[in-house]
Amino acid sequence: MNTNTDSWLSRNRWILILIGVPVIAVAWWAFRPEKLFINQRVSEAAPAALSSEPEALYTGKLEGKVHPTSGRATIYKSADGKQYLRLSDFTTSNGPDVHVLLVRAEDKALDGEIVKGNLDNVELGTLKGNQGDQNYDLPASADLNKYQAVAIYCERFHALFGVASLEKF
């Protein structure tokens, strides 16, 4: 019985290699295991305004969905009129292709962990780190009357890491 297995393997060795190598490469690309072991701490200072302190407009507490996520999301307006999102005391799991989004608070997709379809969102950028304080500029076109929640979102797997509903400060 052992000789039958050995002969089958020797006959089909190249076929197994030709199939196995691409399967392993695709699995690595999809899951990016090296990103699971990297913890990136960010410690950005809040943007300073020369004439006065930035005004807090909205704030909310991040709640974990697929992964434990915590911290505070606050939208500030500086003296020069620019708006930015600040994540403070922030922590989440690391993952591939994680972004920070402004989303509609009433979007039913935020109730689940996996998003089926597309989120109506404003992209703020790729997550800078999975721990610490960090800032993201809001585009001038961002309508805070329409987008009143912040999502930490993995685009590759359509997974919500965490969500914060924003309330007026």
Disulfide bonds with the S-S distance in Angstrom:
none
